[in-house]
Amino acid sequence: MIRTVPETGSTNADLLHALRVGEPVAEGDWLVADRQSAGRGRQGRGWYDGYGNFMGSTIVRIHPGQPPAHTLSLLTAVALFDTIHTLVPALHRLVLKWPNDLLIGDAKLSGILLEAERDAVVVGVGVNLVSAPQLPDRKSAALTEFGPAPNRDAFAESLAAHFATELERWRTYGLEPLVRSWNAASMPSGTPISVHEPDGGRISGKFDGLEPDGSMRLRLADGSTRVIHAGDVMLA
């Protein structure tokens, strides 16, 4: 089920609250908002709520024996890629940037935010279908720059279906097919990038694909490889 509300603070916050107070929240259901007054991105950033864009959240229940919950960011990115790539003309390259950004060329198209609560993870997704914000530190883009604006509700249905498919595959077969799908959709190996690490450090190198556990390989100038488990990746 996809439930749409005209306005809320944050679809992620709404589902987190429902989980905390014991309201029934079914896996596979999505909450989608026309507008958000307090949308959030990764690392405490705000999220632009342009009308006609997609802003929605769902939950995933965490069970023993599943892959690590943080790899749901990779899963969501692949589901988004599969939803969007047919909407973008072939001459514009759509790629994934670790861990979960979707880019058209070098411009950010979407964002993903995971937040854990008890035995569940709330997965929030924002996509610039119609309009994009002006960001201080990176380029951004909307799908309307490359073709007609997709219908938001039809987009939501397609994303929910792709997400459900990837979730079933993740639970059944583990990380190997997910990492393979992510690598196939990623920016080219050798792309210059810099990583802002959680401790405030910054390191530069070239993208070198993913490790089997979903971490990113960064090839340094001296030819060595560093495995990145967390950080904010920027195109150099």
N, C-alpha and C positions, 0 to 999 in steps of 0.2 A: 504494500500500500504506500502511496505517496500522498502525504498530507501537506497542503499548501496554506500558508498564513500570509495575510497582507503585510504585516510588519512584526518584528520582534527584535530583542536586543541581539541575540546570537542563537542560531539553531543548535550549535554545540552546547551552549550554556543551558538551553531548554532541555536537551536530552540528558545532560549531566544531572540537572536538578531532578528530572523524572526518575533516574536511576537511584539517586540518593534517598528519595522519599518513598521508594518502593512502588512507583506507578508501573503498570505493565508497558514494557517497551519491547516490541517484537523485532528480532533480527530480520533484516530484509526490508523493514519499513524505512521510509525516508521522511524527514521533515524539511520542507523547502519554503523559503521566505521570499516574498517580493522585494522587501527592503529589510536591512539590518541596521540598527542604530549603534551597535557595539560589536560588530564583527571583528574577529581576531585572526591573525596569521601566526606563523612560527616566530619564536623568540620575542613574543610580546608585541609584534607589529599589529597595527590596525588593518582591517580589510575593507576595501572600497566596495560600496553597495549600489553601484549603478543600476538603475531600473532596467529590467530585461535581462540582466546577467543571472547566472545560476549561482545560488547560495543555498546549500543544503547539507544535511548531516544524517548519518545512519549509525547503527551500533553493530559491533561484532562481539559475540560471547567468547570468552577465552576458556579453553578446555585443556586438560593435560594431554601431552603428546602432540600438540600443534606446534608449528614453527613459532619462533619468537614474535611477540605481539608487535614489536617495532617494525617488523618487515611488512606490516599492513600498509605502510607508506609506499613501499615499492609496488605492492599489489594494487593500491588505488591509482597510482600513476599509470600502470599498464592498462587498467580499466578505462581511465580517462583517454589515454592515447588511442585505444581501440574505438572509443566513442567518437573522437574528434577527427581522426585522420581522414575519414571519407568526406569531411566537410571542408577540407582545406585543399585548394588546387595543387596539383602535383608539383608545380614550379616553386612552391614555398615549402621548405623543409620543416617538418614537424619533428622535434626530438625531445627526449627526456634528459634532464640534467639532475644528477644525484643530489639529494635522495628522491625528490618527488616533484620537481618543477617540470612543467611542460612549456617548451619554447617554440615559437615560430621564428626561425632564423636565430637572432640573439635576443629576442624580446619575450618576456614572461607573459604567459597566457592564463595560468591558473595557479592555485595554491591548495595545499592540503595540510590539515592540522589534526593530529591524533591526541586525544586526551583520555587517560585511563580512569575508571571508576569501578572499584570492587572487581567483579569478574567480567568486566566488559571494557571495550575501547570504543569511544565515540570518534567517528571519522567525519571530519568536516571538509567540504570541498567548495571552492569558489572558482568560477570560470568566467572570464571576460567574453561573454557572447556578443554584447552590443557595444560596450564602452570600456575603456581602460583608464586607470589613474595615471597621473604623472608621478613617477617615483623618483626620489632623490638619488638613489644609488644604482639603478638599473633601468633598462628599457622595458616597456610593457606594450602589449598589443591586445586588440579585440578581434574576434572572428569577422566582424563587419568590415574590417579593413581588407579582407580577402574574398568576400562574397556576401550573399544575403545573410541576414541574421537568422540563425536557427530558432525555431519555436522552443521556448524555454521548457514547456511541459513535455514535449516530445523528446527533448534532450534529456530531461530527468528520467523518463522511462527507459531510454537507451542506456544511460549510465547505470541505472539500477540493475538492468539485465546483465551488462558486462561485468559489473562488480560481483554479482551473484555467481557468475561463471568462474571468475578468477578466485573467489573465496572457496568454492567447492574444490577447485584444482589445488589450491594451497593446502587445504585440509587433507586431501586425498593423496597427493603426490609430493608434498613438501616444497622446499625452496628451489630445487633444481630447475623445473620448468619455468618458474617465475623469474629466476635470474636470467635464464636464457631469453625469455621474452623481453625482459627489461634491456638486456644488452643489445638485442636486435633493434630496439627503438631508440637507443641512446645516441647522444652526440658521438661523432667519430672518435675513435682512439687516436690520441695525439693532440686533441684540442687543448690549447693552453688555458689553464684555470688557476685560480688561487683559492685557498681554503682558509676561512676565518674560524679558528678552532675555539672550542668552548672556554679555554683558559685565557683567551684574548690574543693568542699567537696567530701568526699568519705565515702560510707556507705556499709556495708557488711550484708549479710543475705542469705535467701534461696528463690528461685523463687516460687511464689505461684499463677501463672496464671494471667489472665487479668481481669480488671474491665469491666463493660458493655460499658464504653466509650473508651476502648482500652488502658487505662493506665495499668501499671504493678504493681502487688502486690508483696511486698518484706516482707517476714516474718523474723523478727528480733530475736536475741538470747533470748530476754526476752518473746517471744511468741506473742508480738504485731505485727501488720501489718502496714507497711508504703506504701502509694500509690505513685508511681513514675510517673511523667508526662513527664520528659525529663531527658536524661542522657546517658552516654556511659556505656553499661553493659559488664562486663568481667567475664569469668568463674573464679571462685576462685581456 
